[in-house]
Amino acid sequence: MIYTNIKYMEKKYKIKFYKNSSNKEEPVLNYIKSLDTKSRLKISKYIEFLKNSSGYIDEPYSKHIIDKIRELRVDFFHNHHRIFYFTFINKTIILLHAFSKNTDKTPNKEIAKALNNYQDVINNPNLYE
């Protein structure tokens, strides 16, 4: 039966925010909420575009960082917002870490935070079901 997996193929990607397994905080969501309305709307538009693109967007909107982690690049006037993410099981895109980029090169400390959050997700997949 060639059509048995049609429902699976039609399943859309979904977005979930990283949730710290210790304190249940959602730092990416908190970052977005702290921004002005126009920046929040622009970031929301990019996140929706990411979701509708099956978790993959080419440069200049997204860039591979390390391992499975990619960077969503939202530039708005002089503000350069970056959101690290990866695609997890069941077509779930996890937004791992967000920050405002002020330098040409992505700071190693920001990459380290994303990697730490990535490990927390891998070790606690039940939080994303």
Phi and psi in radians as a Rosetta constraint file:
Dihedral C 1 N 2 CA 2 C 2 CIRCULARHARMONIC -1.336 0.35
Dihedral N 2 CA 2 C 2 N 3 CIRCULARHARMONIC -0.395 0.35
Dihedral C 2 N 3 CA 3 C 3 CIRCULARHARMONIC -1.716 0.35
Dihedral N 3 CA 3 C 3 N 4 CIRCULARHARMONIC 0.150 0.35
Dihedral C 3 N 4 CA 4 C 4 CIRCULARHARMONIC -1.189 0.35
Dihedral N 4 CA 4 C 4 N 5 CIRCULARHARMONIC -0.435 0.35
Dihedral C 4 N 5 CA 5 C 5 CIRCULARHARMONIC -1.799 0.35
Dihedral N 5 CA 5 C 5 N 6 CIRCULARHARMONIC 0.324 0.35
Dihedral C 5 N 6 CA 6 C 6 CIRCULARHARMONIC -1.084 0.35
Dihedral N 6 CA 6 C 6 N 7 CIRCULARHARMONIC -0.744 0.35
Dihedral C 6 N 7 CA 7 C 7 CIRCULARHARMONIC -1.039 0.35
Dihedral N 7 CA 7 C 7 N 8 CIRCULARHARMONIC -0.714 0.35
Dihedral C 7 N 8 CA 8 C 8 CIRCULARHARMONIC -1.130 0.35
Dihedral N 8 CA 8 C 8 N 9 CIRCULARHARMONIC -0.730 0.35
Dihedral C 8 N 9 CA 9 C 9 CIRCULARHARMONIC -1.174 0.35
Dihedral N 9 CA 9 C 9 N 10 CIRCULARHARMONIC -0.525 0.35
Dihedral C 9 N 10 CA 10 C 10 CIRCULARHARMONIC -1.405 0.35
Dihedral N 10 CA 10 C 10 N 11 CIRCULARHARMONIC -0.241 0.35
Dihedral C 10 N 11 CA 11 C 11 CIRCULARHARMONIC -1.032 0.35
Dihedral N 11 CA 11 C 11 N 12 CIRCULARHARMONIC 2.260 0.35
Dihedral C 11 N 12 CA 12 C 12 CIRCULARHARMONIC -1.495 0.35
Dihedral N 12 CA 12 C 12 N 13 CIRCULARHARMONIC 2.751 0.35
Dihedral C 12 N 13 CA 13 C 13 CIRCULARHARMONIC -1.261 0.35
Dihedral N 13 CA 13 C 13 N 14 CIRCULARHARMONIC 2.641 0.35
Dihedral C 13 N 14 CA 14 C 14 CIRCULARHARMONIC -2.274 0.35
Dihedral N 14 CA 14 C 14 N 15 CIRCULARHARMONIC 2.727 0.35
Dihedral C 14 N 15 CA 15 C 15 CIRCULARHARMONIC -1.856 0.35
Dihedral N 15 CA 15 C 15 N 16 CIRCULARHARMONIC 2.336 0.35
Dihedral C 15 N 16 CA 16 C 16 CIRCULARHARMONIC -2.329 0.35
Dihedral N 16 CA 16 C 16 N 17 CIRCULARHARMONIC 2.522 0.35
Dihedral C 16 N 17 CA 17 C 17 CIRCULARHARMONIC -1.547 0.35
Dihedral N 17 CA 17 C 17 N 18 CIRCULARHARMONIC 2.460 0.35
Dihedral C 17 N 18 CA 18 C 18 CIRCULARHARMONIC -0.982 0.35
Dihedral N 18 CA 18 C 18 N 19 CIRCULARHARMONIC 2.348 0.35
Dihedral C 18 N 19 CA 19 C 19 CIRCULARHARMONIC -2.111 0.35
Dihedral N 19 CA 19 C 19 N 20 CIRCULARHARMONIC 2.094 0.35
Dihedral C 19 N 20 CA 20 C 20 CIRCULARHARMONIC -1.063 0.35
Dihedral N 20 CA 20 C 20 N 21 CIRCULARHARMONIC 2.168 0.35
Dihedral C 20 N 21 CA 21 C 21 CIRCULARHARMONIC -1.201 0.35
Dihedral N 21 CA 21 C 21 N 22 CIRCULARHARMONIC -0.363 0.35
Dihedral C 21 N 22 CA 22 C 22 CIRCULARHARMONIC -1.466 0.35
Dihedral N 22 CA 22 C 22 N 23 CIRCULARHARMONIC -0.884 0.35
Dihedral C 22 N 23 CA 23 C 23 CIRCULARHARMONIC -1.974 0.35
Dihedral N 23 CA 23 C 23 N 24 CIRCULARHARMONIC 0.010 0.35
Dihedral C 23 N 24 CA 24 C 24 CIRCULARHARMONIC 1.132 0.35
Dihedral N 24 CA 24 C 24 N 25 CIRCULARHARMONIC 0.226 0.35
Dihedral C 24 N 25 CA 25 C 25 CIRCULARHARMONIC -1.259 0.35
Dihedral N 25 CA 25 C 25 N 26 CIRCULARHARMONIC 2.651 0.35
Dihedral C 25 N 26 CA 26 C 26 CIRCULARHARMONIC -2.078 0.35
Dihedral N 26 CA 26 C 26 N 27 CIRCULARHARMONIC 1.498 0.35
Dihedral C 26 N 27 CA 27 C 27 CIRCULARHARMONIC -1.085 0.35
Dihedral N 27 CA 27 C 27 N 28 CIRCULARHARMONIC -0.577 0.35
Dihedral C 27 N 28 CA 28 C 28 CIRCULARHARMONIC -1.188 0.35
Dihedral N 28 CA 28 C 28 N 29 CIRCULARHARMONIC -0.779 0.35
Dihedral C 28 N 29 CA 29 C 29 CIRCULARHARMONIC -1.084 0.35
Dihedral N 29 CA 29 C 29 N 30 CIRCULARHARMONIC -0.731 0.35
Dihedral C 29 N 30 CA 30 C 30 CIRCULARHARMONIC -1.092 0.35
Dihedral N 30 CA 30 C 30 N 31 CIRCULARHARMONIC -0.700 0.35
Dihedral C 30 N 31 CA 31 C 31 CIRCULARHARMONIC -1.061 0.35
Dihedral N 31 CA 31 C 31 N 32 CIRCULARHARMONIC -0.842 0.35
Dihedral C 31 N 32 CA 32 C 32 CIRCULARHARMONIC -1.106 0.35
Dihedral N 32 CA 32 C 32 N 33 CIRCULARHARMONIC -0.745 0.35
Dihedral C 32 N 33 CA 33 C 33 CIRCULARHARMONIC -1.100 0.35
Dihedral N 33 CA 33 C 33 N 34 CIRCULARHARMONIC -0.455 0.35
Dihedral C 33 N 34 CA 34 C 34 CIRCULARHARMONIC -1.367 0.35
Dihedral N 34 CA 34 C 34 N 35 CIRCULARHARMONIC -0.181 0.35
Dihedral C 34 N 35 CA 35 C 35 CIRCULARHARMONIC -1.513 0.35
Dihedral N 35 CA 35 C 35 N 36 CIRCULARHARMONIC 2.880 0.35
Dihedral C 35 N 36 CA 36 C 36 CIRCULARHARMONIC -1.199 0.35
Dihedral N 36 CA 36 C 36 N 37 CIRCULARHARMONIC 2.869 0.35
Dihedral C 36 N 37 CA 37 C 37 CIRCULARHARMONIC -1.021 0.35
Dihedral N 37 CA 37 C 37 N 38 CIRCULARHARMONIC -0.788 0.35
Dihedral C 37 N 38 CA 38 C 38 CIRCULARHARMONIC -1.105 0.35
Dihedral N 38 CA 38 C 38 N 39 CIRCULARHARMONIC -0.722 0.35
Dihedral C 38 N 39 CA 39 C 39 CIRCULARHARMONIC -1.147 0.35
Dihedral N 39 CA 39 C 39 N 40 CIRCULARHARMONIC -0.733 0.35
Dihedral C 39 N 40 CA 40 C 40 CIRCULARHARMONIC -1.055 0.35
Dihedral N 40 CA 40 C 40 N 41 CIRCULARHARMONIC -0.748 0.35
Dihedral C 40 N 41 CA 41 C 41 CIRCULARHARMONIC -1.134 0.35
Dihedral N 41 CA 41 C 41 N 42 CIRCULARHARMONIC -0.722 0.35
Dihedral C 41 N 42 CA 42 C 42 CIRCULARHARMONIC -1.124 0.35
Dihedral N 42 CA 42 C 42 N 43 CIRCULARHARMONIC -0.787 0.35
Dihedral C 42 N 43 CA 43 C 43 CIRCULARHARMONIC -1.092 0.35
Dihedral N 43 CA 43 C 43 N 44 CIRCULARHARMONIC -0.737 0.35
Dihedral C 43 N 44 CA 44 C 44 CIRCULARHARMONIC -1.052 0.35
Dihedral N 44 CA 44 C 44 N 45 CIRCULARHARMONIC -0.698 0.35
Dihedral C 44 N 45 CA 45 C 45 CIRCULARHARMONIC -1.098 0.35
Dihedral N 45 CA 45 C 45 N 46 CIRCULARHARMONIC -0.745 0.35
Dihedral C 45 N 46 CA 46 C 46 CIRCULARHARMONIC -1.161 0.35
Dihedral N 46 CA 46 C 46 N 47 CIRCULARHARMONIC -0.691 0.35
Dihedral C 46 N 47 CA 47 C 47 CIRCULARHARMONIC -1.132 0.35
Dihedral N 47 CA 47 C 47 N 48 CIRCULARHARMONIC -0.724 0.35
Dihedral C 47 N 48 CA 48 C 48 CIRCULARHARMONIC -1.105 0.35
Dihedral N 48 CA 48 C 48 N 49 CIRCULARHARMONIC -0.723 0.35
Dihedral C 48 N 49 CA 49 C 49 CIRCULARHARMONIC -1.069 0.35
Dihedral N 49 CA 49 C 49 N 50 CIRCULARHARMONIC -0.738 0.35
Dihedral C 49 N 50 CA 50 C 50 CIRCULARHARMONIC -1.045 0.35
Dihedral N 50 CA 50 C 50 N 51 CIRCULARHARMONIC -0.805 0.35
Dihedral C 50 N 51 CA 51 C 51 CIRCULARHARMONIC -1.081 0.35
Dihedral N 51 CA 51 C 51 N 52 CIRCULARHARMONIC -0.783 0.35
Dihedral C 51 N 52 CA 52 C 52 CIRCULARHARMONIC -1.272 0.35
Dihedral N 52 CA 52 C 52 N 53 CIRCULARHARMONIC -0.239 0.35
Dihedral C 52 N 53 CA 53 C 53 CIRCULARHARMONIC -1.747 0.35
Dihedral N 53 CA 53 C 53 N 54 CIRCULARHARMONIC 0.360 0.35
Dihedral C 53 N 54 CA 54 C 54 CIRCULARHARMONIC 1.021 0.35
Dihedral N 54 CA 54 C 54 N 55 CIRCULARHARMONIC 0.583 0.35
Dihedral C 54 N 55 CA 55 C 55 CIRCULARHARMONIC 1.403 0.35
Dihedral N 55 CA 55 C 55 N 56 CIRCULARHARMONIC 0.176 0.35
Dihedral C 55 N 56 CA 56 C 56 CIRCULARHARMONIC -2.409 0.35
Dihedral N 56 CA 56 C 56 N 57 CIRCULARHARMONIC 2.157 0.35
Dihedral C 56 N 57 CA 57 C 57 CIRCULARHARMONIC -2.275 0.35
Dihedral N 57 CA 57 C 57 N 58 CIRCULARHARMONIC 2.443 0.35
Dihedral C 57 N 58 CA 58 C 58 CIRCULARHARMONIC -1.339 0.35
Dihedral N 58 CA 58 C 58 N 59 CIRCULARHARMONIC 2.926 0.35
Dihedral C 58 N 59 CA 59 C 59 CIRCULARHARMONIC -1.110 0.35
Dihedral N 59 CA 59 C 59 N 60 CIRCULARHARMONIC 2.573 0.35
Dihedral C 59 N 60 CA 60 C 60 CIRCULARHARMONIC -1.600 0.35
Dihedral N 60 CA 60 C 60 N 61 CIRCULARHARMONIC 0.075 0.35
Dihedral C 60 N 61 CA 61 C 61 CIRCULARHARMONIC -1.454 0.35
Dihedral N 61 CA 61 C 61 N 62 CIRCULARHARMONIC -0.376 0.35
Dihedral C 61 N 62 CA 62 C 62 CIRCULARHARMONIC -2.585 0.35
Dihedral N 62 CA 62 C 62 N 63 CIRCULARHARMONIC 2.694 0.35
Dihedral C 62 N 63 CA 63 C 63 CIRCULARHARMONIC -2.613 0.35
Dihedral N 63 CA 63 C 63 N 64 CIRCULARHARMONIC 2.476 0.35
Dihedral C 63 N 64 CA 64 C 64 CIRCULARHARMONIC -1.219 0.35
Dihedral N 64 CA 64 C 64 N 65 CIRCULARHARMONIC 2.368 0.35
Dihedral C 64 N 65 CA 65 C 65 CIRCULARHARMONIC -1.874 0.35
Dihedral N 65 CA 65 C 65 N 66 CIRCULARHARMONIC -1.093 0.35
Dihedral C 65 N 66 CA 66 C 66 CIRCULARHARMONIC -2.845 0.35
Dihedral N 66 CA 66 C 66 N 67 CIRCULARHARMONIC 2.472 0.35
Dihedral C 66 N 67 CA 67 C 67 CIRCULARHARMONIC 0.879 0.35
Dihedral N 67 CA 67 C 67 N 68 CIRCULARHARMONIC -2.147 0.35
Dihedral C 67 N 68 CA 68 C 68 CIRCULARHARMONIC -1.615 0.35
Dihedral N 68 CA 68 C 68 N 69 CIRCULARHARMONIC 0.018 0.35
Dihedral C 68 N 69 CA 69 C 69 CIRCULARHARMONIC -1.531 0.35
Dihedral N 69 CA 69 C 69 N 70 CIRCULARHARMONIC 2.300 0.35
Dihedral C 69 N 70 CA 70 C 70 CIRCULARHARMONIC -2.101 0.35
Dihedral N 70 CA 70 C 70 N 71 CIRCULARHARMONIC 2.908 0.35
Dihedral C 70 N 71 CA 71 C 71 CIRCULARHARMONIC -2.090 0.35
Dihedral N 71 CA 71 C 71 N 72 CIRCULARHARMONIC 2.144 0.35
Dihedral C 71 N 72 CA 72 C 72 CIRCULARHARMONIC -1.514 0.35
Dihedral N 72 CA 72 C 72 N 73 CIRCULARHARMONIC 2.200 0.35
Dihedral C 72 N 73 CA 73 C 73 CIRCULARHARMONIC -1.918 0.35
Dihedral N 73 CA 73 C 73 N 74 CIRCULARHARMONIC 1.970 0.35
Dihedral C 73 N 74 CA 74 C 74 CIRCULARHARMONIC -2.050 0.35
Dihedral N 74 CA 74 C 74 N 75 CIRCULARHARMONIC 1.839 0.35
Dihedral C 74 N 75 CA 75 C 75 CIRCULARHARMONIC -1.820 0.35
Dihedral N 75 CA 75 C 75 N 76 CIRCULARHARMONIC 2.223 0.35
Dihedral C 75 N 76 CA 76 C 76 CIRCULARHARMONIC -2.444 0.35
Dihedral N 76 CA 76 C 76 N 77 CIRCULARHARMONIC 1.837 0.35
Dihedral C 76 N 77 CA 77 C 77 CIRCULARHARMONIC 0.961 0.35
Dihedral N 77 CA 77 C 77 N 78 CIRCULARHARMONIC -2.081 0.35
Dihedral C 77 N 78 CA 78 C 78 CIRCULARHARMONIC -1.680 0.35
Dihedral N 78 CA 78 C 78 N 79 CIRCULARHARMONIC 0.108 0.35
Dihedral C 78 N 79 CA 79 C 79 CIRCULARHARMONIC -1.692 0.35
Dihedral N 79 CA 79 C 79 N 80 CIRCULARHARMONIC 2.264 0.35
Dihedral C 79 N 80 CA 80 C 80 CIRCULARHARMONIC -2.091 0.35
Dihedral N 80 CA 80 C 80 N 81 CIRCULARHARMONIC 1.635 0.35
Dihedral C 80 N 81 CA 81 C 81 CIRCULARHARMONIC -1.540 0.35
Dihedral N 81 CA 81 C 81 N 82 CIRCULARHARMONIC 2.427 0.35
Dihedral C 81 N 82 CA 82 C 82 CIRCULARHARMONIC -2.241 0.35
Dihedral N 82 CA 82 C 82 N 83 CIRCULARHARMONIC 2.341 0.35
Dihedral C 82 N 83 CA 83 C 83 CIRCULARHARMONIC -2.247 0.35
Dihedral N 83 CA 83 C 83 N 84 CIRCULARHARMONIC 2.049 0.35
Dihedral C 83 N 84 CA 84 C 84 CIRCULARHARMONIC -1.433 0.35
Dihedral N 84 CA 84 C 84 N 85 CIRCULARHARMONIC 2.458 0.35
Dihedral C 84 N 85 CA 85 C 85 CIRCULARHARMONIC -2.649 0.35
Dihedral N 85 CA 85 C 85 N 86 CIRCULARHARMONIC 2.919 0.35
Dihedral C 85 N 86 CA 86 C 86 CIRCULARHARMONIC -2.651 0.35
Dihedral N 86 CA 86 C 86 N 87 CIRCULARHARMONIC 2.812 0.35
Dihedral C 86 N 87 CA 87 C 87 CIRCULARHARMONIC -1.657 0.35
Dihedral N 87 CA 87 C 87 N 88 CIRCULARHARMONIC 2.167 0.35
Dihedral C 87 N 88 CA 88 C 88 CIRCULARHARMONIC -1.847 0.35
Dihedral N 88 CA 88 C 88 N 89 CIRCULARHARMONIC -3.050 0.35
Dihedral C 88 N 89 CA 89 C 89 CIRCULARHARMONIC -1.069 0.35
Dihedral N 89 CA 89 C 89 N 90 CIRCULARHARMONIC 2.709 0.35
Dihedral C 89 N 90 CA 90 C 90 CIRCULARHARMONIC 1.010 0.35
Dihedral N 90 CA 90 C 90 N 91 CIRCULARHARMONIC 0.672 0.35
Dihedral C 90 N 91 CA 91 C 91 CIRCULARHARMONIC 0.978 0.35
Dihedral N 91 CA 91 C 91 N 92 CIRCULARHARMONIC 0.766 0.35
Dihedral C 91 N 92 CA 92 C 92 CIRCULARHARMONIC -1.892 0.35
Dihedral N 92 CA 92 C 92 N 93 CIRCULARHARMONIC 2.172 0.35
Dihedral C 92 N 93 CA 93 C 93 CIRCULARHARMONIC -1.683 0.35
Dihedral N 93 CA 93 C 93 N 94 CIRCULARHARMONIC 2.095 0.35
Dihedral C 93 N 94 CA 94 C 94 CIRCULARHARMONIC -1.754 0.35
Dihedral N 94 CA 94 C 94 N 95 CIRCULARHARMONIC 2.118 0.35
Dihedral C 94 N 95 CA 95 C 95 CIRCULARHARMONIC -1.509 0.35
Dihedral N 95 CA 95 C 95 N 96 CIRCULARHARMONIC 1.933 0.35
Dihedral C 95 N 96 CA 96 C 96 CIRCULARHARMONIC -1.527 0.35
Dihedral N 96 CA 96 C 96 N 97 CIRCULARHARMONIC -0.773 0.35
Dihedral C 96 N 97 CA 97 C 97 CIRCULARHARMONIC -2.764 0.35
Dihedral N 97 CA 97 C 97 N 98 CIRCULARHARMONIC 2.469 0.35
Dihedral C 97 N 98 CA 98 C 98 CIRCULARHARMONIC -2.311 0.35
Dihedral N 98 CA 98 C 98 N 99 CIRCULARHARMONIC 2.553 0.35
Dihedral C 98 N 99 CA 99 C 99 CIRCULARHARMONIC -2.807 0.35
Dihedral N 99 CA 99 C 99 N 100 CIRCULARHARMONIC 2.893 0.35
Dihedral C 99 N 100 CA 100 C 100 CIRCULARHARMONIC -1.685 0.35
Dihedral N 100 CA 100 C 100 N 101 CIRCULARHARMONIC 2.142 0.35
Dihedral C 100 N 101 CA 101 C 101 CIRCULARHARMONIC -1.569 0.35
Dihedral N 101 CA 101 C 101 N 102 CIRCULARHARMONIC 2.195 0.35
Dihedral C 101 N 102 CA 102 C 102 CIRCULARHARMONIC -2.069 0.35
Dihedral N 102 CA 102 C 102 N 103 CIRCULARHARMONIC 0.035 0.35
Dihedral C 102 N 103 CA 103 C 103 CIRCULARHARMONIC -2.213 0.35
Dihedral N 103 CA 103 C 103 N 104 CIRCULARHARMONIC 2.903 0.35
Dihedral C 103 N 104 CA 104 C 104 CIRCULARHARMONIC -1.192 0.35
Dihedral N 104 CA 104 C 104 N 105 CIRCULARHARMONIC -0.701 0.35
Dihedral C 104 N 105 CA 105 C 105 CIRCULARHARMONIC -1.757 0.35
Dihedral N 105 CA 105 C 105 N 106 CIRCULARHARMONIC 2.486 0.35
Dihedral C 105 N 106 CA 106 C 106 CIRCULARHARMONIC -1.151 0.35
Dihedral N 106 CA 106 C 106 N 107 CIRCULARHARMONIC 2.154 0.35
Dihedral C 106 N 107 CA 107 C 107 CIRCULARHARMONIC -1.089 0.35
Dihedral N 107 CA 107 C 107 N 108 CIRCULARHARMONIC 2.417 0.35
Dihedral C 107 N 108 CA 108 C 108 CIRCULARHARMONIC -1.040 0.35
Dihedral N 108 CA 108 C 108 N 109 CIRCULARHARMONIC -0.574 0.35
Dihedral C 108 N 109 CA 109 C 109 CIRCULARHARMONIC -1.145 0.35
Dihedral N 109 CA 109 C 109 N 110 CIRCULARHARMONIC -0.548 0.35
Dihedral C 109 N 110 CA 110 C 110 CIRCULARHARMONIC -1.269 0.35
Dihedral N 110 CA 110 C 110 N 111 CIRCULARHARMONIC -0.680 0.35
Dihedral C 110 N 111 CA 111 C 111 CIRCULARHARMONIC -1.131 0.35
Dihedral N 111 CA 111 C 111 N 112 CIRCULARHARMONIC -0.703 0.35
Dihedral C 111 N 112 CA 112 C 112 CIRCULARHARMONIC -1.088 0.35
Dihedral N 112 CA 112 C 112 N 113 CIRCULARHARMONIC -0.689 0.35
Dihedral C 112 N 113 CA 113 C 113 CIRCULARHARMONIC -1.109 0.35
Dihedral N 113 CA 113 C 113 N 114 CIRCULARHARMONIC -0.750 0.35
Dihedral C 113 N 114 CA 114 C 114 CIRCULARHARMONIC -1.105 0.35
Dihedral N 114 CA 114 C 114 N 115 CIRCULARHARMONIC -0.750 0.35
Dihedral C 114 N 115 CA 115 C 115 CIRCULARHARMONIC -1.105 0.35
Dihedral N 115 CA 115 C 115 N 116 CIRCULARHARMONIC -0.700 0.35
Dihedral C 115 N 116 CA 116 C 116 CIRCULARHARMONIC -1.104 0.35
Dihedral N 116 CA 116 C 116 N 117 CIRCULARHARMONIC -0.768 0.35
Dihedral C 116 N 117 CA 117 C 117 CIRCULARHARMONIC -1.160 0.35
Dihedral N 117 CA 117 C 117 N 118 CIRCULARHARMONIC -0.658 0.35
Dihedral C 117 N 118 CA 118 C 118 CIRCULARHARMONIC -1.021 0.35
Dihedral N 118 CA 118 C 118 N 119 CIRCULARHARMONIC -0.821 0.35
Dihedral C 118 N 119 CA 119 C 119 CIRCULARHARMONIC -1.092 0.35
Dihedral N 119 CA 119 C 119 N 120 CIRCULARHARMONIC -0.656 0.35
Dihedral C 119 N 120 CA 120 C 120 CIRCULARHARMONIC -1.101 0.35
Dihedral N 120 CA 120 C 120 N 121 CIRCULARHARMONIC -0.697 0.35
Dihedral C 120 N 121 CA 121 C 121 CIRCULARHARMONIC -1.118 0.35
Dihedral N 121 CA 121 C 121 N 122 CIRCULARHARMONIC -0.849 0.35
Dihedral C 121 N 122 CA 122 C 122 CIRCULARHARMONIC -1.045 0.35
Dihedral N 122 CA 122 C 122 N 123 CIRCULARHARMONIC -0.643 0.35
Dihedral C 122 N 123 CA 123 C 123 CIRCULARHARMONIC -1.417 0.35
Dihedral N 123 CA 123 C 123 N 124 CIRCULARHARMONIC -0.215 0.35
Dihedral C 123 N 124 CA 124 C 124 CIRCULARHARMONIC -2.376 0.35
Dihedral N 124 CA 124 C 124 N 125 CIRCULARHARMONIC 0.986 0.35
Dihedral C 124 N 125 CA 125 C 125 CIRCULARHARMONIC -1.108 0.35
Dihedral N 125 CA 125 C 125 N 126 CIRCULARHARMONIC -0.388 0.35
Dihedral C 125 N 126 CA 126 C 126 CIRCULARHARMONIC -1.074 0.35
Dihedral N 126 CA 126 C 126 N 127 CIRCULARHARMONIC -0.408 0.35
Dihedral C 126 N 127 CA 127 C 127 CIRCULARHARMONIC -1.225 0.35
Dihedral N 127 CA 127 C 127 N 128 CIRCULARHARMONIC -0.211 0.35
Dihedral C 127 N 128 CA 128 C 128 CIRCULARHARMONIC -2.076 0.35
Dihedral N 128 CA 128 C 128 N 129 CIRCULARHARMONIC 0.290 0.35
